Amino acid sequence: MATGPRWHWALLPMAFLPLAIFRAGLLAESDTFWQIRVGLDTLTTGRIPQSDTYSWTLAGTPWQPNSWAFDVLLALAYRGGGLPIVAFTGALVIPLIALTVGLAARRLGAQPKITLLVLLYGVIPLTAFLSVRPQIVDYAVVPLLILLVDVLMRGSTTKARWWAVAGLGLTQAAWVNLHLAAPLGVAVVAAAGIGHVIQERSAATVRALAAGLLTTAICSLASPYGWHVVQIAGAVRASSAYVVEWAPFDPTVVTSDLLLLLAVGAAYAAWRLRAYAYLLVLVLLIPAGLYALRMLPIAVVAGLPILARIADASPRRDAYLRSRSPLVWLAVSGLLAAEVVLAAGKLPTLGTPDYPVAAIQAMPTGCRLFNGYQLGGPVILLRPDVPVSQDSRSDLYGRTLLAAANDTEFGPDGLRRLDADGITCVLVTPSTPLGRSLRTADGWTTIGGDDTGMLFIRGGSAASG
């Protein structure tokens, strides 16, 4: 049962606007840049790309973007105001995450101030994942699906339950076009629904689950790719050997440990509260997060509502928190004030690329480029006349090509590989083995750059320094 005035709950998304602005202060994800270019090309041609036109290594190879609608939204933002508007548009999903988590917590009966406190502190280890990429949509959608399943299975009226079915379908249809991770929604709905069946043990809940699950599954096909969404999503995972977020859980990384602690704590809270819908969703997502790190933030976001609820779930804890209400508000106000200060400092640099823009602009037209994995995206956006050797579209390049490129950049014979491939310009981080070799190699000239990337051109004598 919901508690607290509605306007208190309405403040939740607003409280996360400073965090959104802070996160938008720097564009550090390579994906963002090529996704803008894909969106621009989609708007220009009126068609979603079907093959690669951005690289020279795999030009013409069949390829389809896994977030075409998100890419178009970024392109519209880019047309409207450049990278600052792109950054802010993507960051606005952060308050949306707060909204869906808040709605789920409210339905569980949590207090608004406790929910805000849990959100503000729980989002700290999530901050690194809240970049302008389609993955950010996943964090808003999963709590919403769990909430809609709860309305479907425990709604007070038939009308409310039908609205929940419609909501599941619309949410899934939107998600599958914004990001092809949407098949995960079928598993989330199934897990949450089974949790309700276990708890309610009635034929009505079984029928409701069947209706919700069928609707979610059908609407997962509501994209230009149809049933191929599963195949495309699988290709992304299979080829992501060098993507950190697809790596298994690493206990030596503090952020990963915090995420796992929050997710496991939420699972324990769900078990204590007999909230089997949340428990089964977390039982699904936590092992997935141990297998691939990128799933752990989704598990944490799914668990935040239950963490907010258990904080005052017993009369004793509720009384204690009420007696400490000034301290709670002090903790909330302090963190909000810190976020406002940080956001104010980021406003002048909103949407600044964390990439060597000047070096990219200095590349000769039509040169045969070898570039680092993370540097391909900015080149695709800023210099579409220069085909890249690779970028962060791991589903296109596959493990073999990415491994070869990795050997060129980090292996002992990078210069020989450049000669074999006829490379005439190189854009890599100067601290890599290839970058260090090129700074003193005969026949290569250092044109410019910074710590994020250095441009080298074949011809002339090597620049010093």
N, C-alpha and C positions, 0 to 999 in steps of 0.2 A: 504494500500500500504506500502511495506517495506521501512524503512529508515535506513540510516547508512551503512557504509561499512560492507561487509560480515565478514571480519576478526574481527570486533568488536563483532559481534554476536558469533563468534566461541570462543571468550574468556569467554563467560558466563559459560560453563561447567568447564573450567579450573579454574575459580575463586572459584569454590566450592570444589575443591580437598582438600584444608586445612580443611574445615568443615567436609569432609568425613573422613579424618584422625583423627580429633579431636573426632568425634562420634565413631570411631572404637577403641578408646583407652580403652574402658571398655565394656565387654559383660555382660549386666545386665538383659537380657530377658531369662526367663526359656525356652521359646519355641525354641530358637536357638539350644539348646543342644539336645533335643530329636529329632528335625528335622534333625540334622546331623546324629544321629543314624538311623533314618528311611531311610535317603539317603544311608548310608553305607550298611544297610541290603538290600535295593533295588538293589544296585550294586552287592552285593554278591550273592543274590538269582536270580536276573534277573526278579523279580516280585515285584509289589507294594503290601505292606502288606494289608491283608484282614481282619485280626483279631488282637486283642491285645496280645502282647507277652512280654510286659514290666512291667505289674503290677501283683500282686498276688490277688488283689481285684476283677478284671474283666478279668483275663487271659482267652483267647479263645473267648471273646465276639467280635462279628463282629465290625470292625472299619476300616476306610479308611482315610489316610492322605488327608487333603484338599489343599496340596501344593506339590505334589509328585515331580514335576520337580524342584522346588526351593530347596527341600530337597536334591535332587541328586546333584545340583550345589554346595550346601554347603558341601556335602560329598566329592566331588572332590577337593574342596578347602582344606578341612581338610586333605585329603590324601596328598595334595601337600605341605602343610606347617603348619598344625596344626591350632589352634585357631587364631593366628595372621592373617593368610591368609583368614580364614573364615570372620573375622571382616572386613578386607580390601575389600574383594569381595562384601560383603553386602553393605558396605559404598559407593562403586562405583556407586550404584544406585542414590546417591544424585546428582552427576553431570548430570546424565541422566534426573533427574527431572528438573534441571536447563535448560537442552537442550530443553525439550518438552515445558516448559513454555516460554522459549525464542523464539522458533519457532512460538508459538501461538501469542505472543506479537508482533513479527515482522510482521506477516500477518495482524495484526490489525493496523499497522502503528506506533508502539511505537518506541521511540529512544533507542538505545542499552544501553547508560549510565544510563538512567532513569529506564529501565528494570532491569539492574544490581542492582541499588540502591533499587528498590522495592523488588527484590528477596532477597538481603542480609538482609534487615530489616524484611521483611515479613516471612522469614524462622526461625527467632529467636523463636517464640512461637511454631514452628513445631518441633524443635530440639528433644524434648523428644520422639516424635513419629517416628523418623528416625532410628529405631533400626534394627538389622539384623533379620528381619522376613519377610515373604511374603507380609505383608501389605504394605511394602515400595514400592512394585511394583505398587500398586494402584495409588500412588501419581504421578508416571511418566506416567501412561497409560491414566488417565482421561483427562488431557490437550491435549494429542495426539489425542484422539477420537474426542474432540471438534474441533480441527484443521482439521482433516480429513473430518468431516461433513461439515465444511466451504468450503473446496476444492470441495467436492462432490456437494454442492448446488450452489456454485458461481464460479466454475472452468471456466477458459476462453476457454478451449478446451474439446472436448469429451474424448480425450485421458487422460487428467488430471483427469476427473471425474471417468473414469474407474479405473485409478490407485488408486484413493481415495477409491473406493469400495473394491478393492483388499487389500488396506492397512487396512481398517476396519476389513476385514475378518482375515487377518494374525495377526493383533494386538489382536483381540479377542481370536483367537485360542491359541496364546502364553499365554495370560493372564489366561485363564481358566485352563491351566496346571500348571502355576506358583502359582496361588491362586484362590480358588473357589469363590472369591468375584466377579468374572467376570460377572455374570448375571447383576450386576449393570451397566455394559457397555451398555446393551440393553436400559435401562432406560435413560442413559446419551445421547445416540445417538437419541433416540426418542425425548427427551426434546430439544436438540440442533436443530434437524431437524424441529420440529414444530415451533421453534423460527424463522428459516429461512422462513418457509412457511408463517408465519404471516407477516414477513417483505417483502417478495418478491411477495406473492399473485399470484403465477402462477402455471399452471398445471405441468410445467417442474419440479418445486421444489417438488411437491407432488410425482411425479414419481421417482425422485432422492431419496427422503426420503424412499419410499417403497423399492427401491433396496438396499439402505444402511442398513435399519432396518432388512430386510429379511436376508441379508448376515451376519449381526452381530448376529442375533438370531440363525441362523444355525451353525455358527462357535463357538457359546457358547457351543455347544454339542460336540465339537471336542476334547474330553478327554476320558480316559478309563471309566469314569463314565456316559457318555451320559447325558440323561435328569435328572439323579439323582443328578446333581450338585446343583440344586435348593433345593432339599430335604436335602442334606448334609449341605449346607450353612444355611438353616433354623434351623437345629439341633444345629449348633454351637451357633446361637443367642439364641435359647430357653433355652440352658443349661448354659448360661454364667452369672449366678446370682452373682458370686463373682469376676467377671472381671471388673476392673474399666473402661476400655475403652468402655464397653458395657452399662455402667450406663447412666442414663439421664443427661442432661446438669446440672451442678452445678454452680450457679452464685457466690458462695463463693470461687471458685478456679480461681485465677488470670489468669492462662494460658488459661482456658476455655473462660473467658471473652474476652481475646485478640483475640482468634480464632474467636469467634462470631462477634466481632467488625470488624475484617478484612473481614469476609464473608459477613456481612450485608453491609459494605462499598462498597465491590465489586458489590453487587446486585444493590445498588443505582447508582454506576458508570455505570453499564450496562444499567440501565433504562435511565439515562441521555444521554448516547451515542446511545440509541435505538438499542443496541446490544442484540436483543431478544434471540438469541441462548444461550448466556452466562446467561442472566437473568433467563430463564426457567430452565437451569441446576442448578443454585444457588437456585431457588425456590424449586427445588426438593431436593437438598442436605442440605440446612439449616434446615428445619424441621426434616429431618432424623438425623442431628447432635444434635438437641435438644432431640430427642428420644434416641439416642445412640451416646455417645461422639466421638467414633471412626470415625464417618462420617464428623465431623467438619473439621479436617485437609484436607480431600479430597475437601471439599467446598472451603477452603482457597486456595489450590493449583489451583483449577479450576478458582478462581477469580483473581489470581495474574496478568495474562496477561491484564485483563481489567483495573486493578488498574494502571499498567504501562502505558496503553494507555491514560487514562483520565488525567494523570499528565500534559500532554502537548497537550490535545485535542483541546484547543481553541487557537487562535492566541495570545491572551493576556497572557495565561499561558505559551505558548511556548516561547514567547519573554522574559518573566520573567526568565524562567529557563535558557535560553541561556545567559542572562545577569549575571546569578549566576553560570555559568558553573564551575568556579574554586571551588566554595563551594561544588557543587555536587561531583566533583572529589575528593575533600578533604574528604567528608563523606564516599565515596566509598573506598578510599585508607585507611582511618583510620580503617574501619571495616575489610578490607582485612588484614591489618597488624596485627590487634588483633587476627584474625583467624589463621594466620601463626604462631604467637607466641604460641597460645594455642595448635596448632597441633604439633609444635616442642616438646612441653612438654609431649605430649602423645605418641610420637614415641617409647620411650623405653618400654612402657607398652601396646603396641598394642595388642588387643585381650585378655587382662587380664580378667578372669572371676570374677564377683562380687559375688562369692559364696565360701563356705568353702571347697576348693579342698582337703586340707590335711585331714580333717575330713571324707570326702567321701571316700578317699583312705584307711582310717583306718577301715572301716566297715568290720566285719567278713563276709566271703563268705557264702551266703545262709541264712543270718539272716532274721527274719521276721520283716520288717521295717515299722515303721510309720514315715512319713515325711511331712513337710509343703508343701503347694500347690506349691510355687515357687521353692522348692528344688528338686522336682521330676525330672525335665528335666536334670540337671547336673548329677544326679545319673544314669539316663538311658544311658547317653553318657559315663561317666567315669567308671561306675561299672555295666555293663550289666548283671553281675552274681547275682546282688541283685535286685529282683523285688521291685518296689515302691508300696506304698499304694495309691498314687494319683500323678498327675502332672497337667500341664496346658492344657491338652487335655480335655477341659470341655465338648466337644461334646461326648466323650466316657463315662465319669463318670456320667453326668447328675446332676441335682440339688439335688436330694435326697442324693446321696453318698457324694457329695461335702459338703452339709449341715452337714451331720454326721461327716465328717472329721473336719470341721470347729468347731463343738461343742467339739470334742476331744481336739483340740489344744487351743481353747479359752474359753471353758466352765468350769464349776466348778468341774466336775467329770472326768477329763481327765485320771487320773491314773487308775480309775476303768475301763474305756473303754479300756485302754491298756491291762489290765489283761484279760478282756473278749475276746479280739481278739488274745490273745497269742503273743503279740508283744515282741520281744527280743532286738530290737535296735530302737532308735528314733533319728531323725535328724530334729530339729526345731530351729527357732530363739530363742535365750536364753531369750529374753525379753517377750515372750508370757507367758500366765499363765501356760501352760504345761511345758515350759522350766524352769520357776522359780520353779515349784513343783518338777521336776526331779532333780534339783541340790541339794535338801535336802531330797529326798525320800529314804527310806530304800530299799535296794535291787537293786539300780541303781547306776552305776558308770559313772562319767563324763570322757570321753576319750579325748576330745579336740574340738577345733573349734574356732570360733571368733564371732563377732557381727552378721555376716550374717547367721550363723548356728552352732549349737552345737550338738555333737554326744554323746548319752547316751546308755550304754549297760546294760542289765539286768544281775545282779549278782554282788557280792562284796558289799562294802559299798559306800554310796554316797560320791563323791568328794567334798571337801570344796571349797568355793569361787564361 
